[in-house]
Amino acid sequence: MSDPQADSVVRTYIDTHRAAFLDELADWLRIPSVSAQPEHAGDVRRSAEWLAAQLGATGFPVTEILETAGAPAVYAEWPAADPAAPTVLVYGHHDVQPAALADGWHTDPFEPVIKDGRMYGRGAADDKGQVLFHTLGVRAHLAATGADAPAVHLKLLVEGEEESGSPNFRALVEREAERLAADVVIVSDTGMWSETTPTVCTGMRGVADCEIDLHGPDQDIHSGAFGGAVPNPATVAARLVAALHDADERVTIPGFYDNIVELTDAERALIAELPFDEAEWLRTAKSHAASGEKGHTTLERVWARPTAEVNGIGGGYQGPGGKTIVPSCAHLKLSFRLVSGQDPHEVEEAVRTWVAERVPAGIRHSIVFGAPTRPCLTPLDHPALQSVVRAMGRAFGQKIRFTREGGSGPAADLQDVLDAPVLFLGISVPSDGWHSPNEKVELDLLLKGVETAAYLWGDLAAHWKPA
């Protein structure tokens, strides 16, 4: 329930400190912490050092740079006065995507500009702005409560390699699991449906991907002399792809759908509440028709159903004109988006078995899987999720709706290793242009994120007593 006096204190505090907060964000955005480019390794470290110092200045009594085999992460901790208070771990990342004027930026991507209520700069939304709003949020929370410590045991983990696929993140979480232990994880590397429809994300799909190599003759051979009498690896690749789905676009791999958590009628109704324009969505997708598993809407397909996609297929002659051969090899790249209830390792074994049963004699094959990501899903009735919804509702002054995300991220590693539910708190909107030229953040929404964080810690402490 909203406390008008406390809300007034929070909003006054945010308004008073708005200019200084935006100056701090601009300072951080000037550091080109591009983890994918080796020449910026020093900048990624400088970004970590900047954040650690900023968190210390915010009031966190513990701040530390955590080394990994790659780029450094930042850890901070601020214990609550009440030992029985919930422990919350906030996740984000301080590295950013590459950016250059030549990519189509209107201004220097690492010299932030404020224009028309927006701050433009690489990392403004993804993810420095959404990490930094927690610093002003916790200070506003303390101003409203008059306390010297937050109402929850508050921890932050901000990694430096998310934009490079988080190659060392799970090892870091496993190494620091005792220190990172939490009752709930809040991921602030996400967004909302739109500027006018604030939402909370309740889950992300996982992913497993593989490369399949198929080898037939020891070299390309004449299709007149040998074609039709020896197995053709390109034909086998085509048959595997054709057999991957049935007429209803369901994946045919046995066991693929075992144990998945199906959408409830209530969840389907909540998804249907969103103002979804399929024609506009298709324009964004640069596509000309919707397609997918029968019996599900487009949003259900991309958020709550598992998939099998052909990412690449090749083999044989690809040059101009004809070349009448039986090629010696063919290649496939497949990826599988996974939903709650699916185990990536079980899916891998099912795929291996399915392929082996369909490869004929005379074709040798190999399958190599990449590092998988597990799906994560928070039940709608989870008390911590309800706290996020109430806090956002206080900040935005309107009903909060629910979404999921079709992609995958390192949040699932936190859920898996720490055995804690993962919740999402983000204020970014699709027009912010993550990974694109002219990335920006809407300043009014950014400050709504600050306000939400200010309300969240007290709400969690008041309404949730984890075991």
C-alpha angles and dihedrals in degrees: 000000000000120000106209094201093049091044090053091052091049094050093045091050092050092047092049093051098036097103094048091047093052090048089053092050091049090051090054094046090056089069106087096217096176105164094188094063117069092208088066096053090107091051091052089054091046089052091053091049091049092052094046090053091046092051090050090051089049089060106263104147092205122050125158141165109232115210122219134178085270131017122358125257127209125232128190134173135191115180120215121239090240111070089204094057118117118266115232126192116199116204128200140132134243100199121094141202121267114272137179137168089245090064090071103275115155091210137019103293091218097046103072119222128195114212132157093353095310134104114219121203141104108284095017090125103007097079125308096072092051092047095047096050087073091066094059090036095059091046090052089048090055092046090055095045098038088224130135094223135035121267090247133044096263123205130173129201114185114178129205103213107052093113089054095053098271093265094173100031101097092048088052092050092048092049093048097034095122093052093042094049110136142163091229138008121221114202114203097184099093143076150226133256094254146324091275100036111059113198143176120224114227103186151002131215121242126225141218120183134184146180119222121200119195121194126190123155115020088244139005108289137196111277092209096052097039110011115118091021102069129043116267114218092205090056090049090051091051092049092050091052092046091051095050094088135030127223091279091053092250117145110254099206106121113249093013093124097038114129097000116152105244123214114262121227088251092054092048089051091051091051090049090056091068117100094245119175107193094191091055090045090054090051089053089048090050086230135127106216139020117243140167148098112359117246097033134092122238094259091047089052095052097039110031111019128079119239144196116211132185104225096177142356129186147148141133129024117348102168130103120296127007131312113184103214144129099232120230095225147012134193139211133190114199133177130191122203109209133205133206112300095034119110112211093215092052089050090051092054091047090052092048091051093045093052094044091054092053102044109096127222112281094039118098116200141184132191124202119187125202124224107295129226120214122227120245131204133177117207112241092236095054107128093225091053089051088055091054090049093049093047092050091046090055091049098044098033094223143081115295117221131197135248138166130213124241095205130073136241146167092275089092090062089059091050092046099045100034096037090225130132116256120225128183127226115176137141102193119121131208093258091062089088104224111204090004135103115279096023110187144169126223104240096210090053092045089056090047085058089053090050093047091053090049091057098037101070095054092045092052092049092048100045107031131059105174119205 
